[in-house]
Amino acid sequence: MNCILLPAADITAPFAQIHDASQIKHIKDILGATVGNTLKIGQLSGNLGTAIIEEMTAEKIQLREVKLTIAPPEKLDVTVILALPRPKVLRRLIMDMTALGVRDIILINSYRTQKSYWQSPLLARLDEFVLEGLQQGVDTIAPRIRLQKRFKPFVEDELESLITHYAIVAHPYSERSLTEYLQALDCTQNKDLVRMANTSTAQMPSVVCIGAEGGWIEYEIALLAAHGCQAVNIGSRVLRTEAAVNVILGQWLLHSV
């Protein structure tokens, strides 16, 4: 945890209380903090800041001099459409995408998504994984997460409405690389900006579709392409889903600096 996030109900400025057992354990055992030390904290859906430890017990940490004056970082302007992965991978992916600052996440069914994945008890713990990701990324604003169990109706009826400026689908066998696509996109947008005498910065794609282990099948790639998604690869190596997610979304981080 790079900051401790608290619900608004636990903050009554200039005081606050920490009740969560995992947070208390982290503060004591990992941070080694004691009375009088300063903590980085934040209010869920609010600001970031600091507080001083006033009292510590096994069940509660009392804070004083709570100062929440720092706005959370901007979200990445992207919707990630992710084929529901194996349950053991789901926690890491939700944490990573949250820490990276993804604005919207849609977990969708795919041909290679096993039906049993949708019955996983981990789907009921998404808020827990989001909190872990927020505390890792020092953010307070949770991504919006949706579950879509029907691939074809979603792509045909909803996908295009989500594409405000371009969309890509990760596909290791695509002839076009993500680097080539983004370079061509930058050139196109720069020409448009000059023509319109507009000083706005070029925009990254607003939607990225990433498959689970094994990727998308050709039918899914074709349907996504028919509704506005350009297939791109990220090199000749076939990566695990969590590696692919981080490699691809790293492009949005670089463009957000």
CORHU-V990928 format. One line per field, one symbol per residue. psi: psi as a letter, one per 30 degrees, with the letter a starting at -180 (. if undefined). burial: b if it has 16 or more other ideal C-beta (glycine too) atoms within 10 Angstrom, else e. Layout:
# CORHU-V990928
psi: ???
burial: ???
This chain:
# CORHU-V990928
psi: kfljkklefgkikgllkkfkeeeeeeeeeefgllkflkkkllkkgbllbllkkekklffkkkllhkjifkkllklkikkjjkkkakeffeeeeeeeeeefgkekkjklllegjkefefgkffffgeeeeeeeeeeegilfjklkkkkjfjeeeeeeffefffjejlklkkjfgkfkleeeeeeeeeeeeeeeeeeghkgllkklkfkkkklakfalleeeeeeeefggkkkllhlfkjlleeeeeeeeffeeeeff.
burial: bebbbbeeebbeeeebebebeebbebbeeeeebeeeeebbbbbbebebbbbbbeebeeeebbbeebebeeebeebbbbbbbbbbbbbebbbbbbbbbbbbbbbbbbbbbbebbeeebeeeebeeebeebbbbbbbbbbbbbbbebeeeeebeebbeeebeebeeebbbbbbbebeeebeebbeebeeebeeeeeeeeeeeeeebbbbbbbbbeebbeeebbebbeebbbbbbbbeeeebebbebbbebbebbeeebe
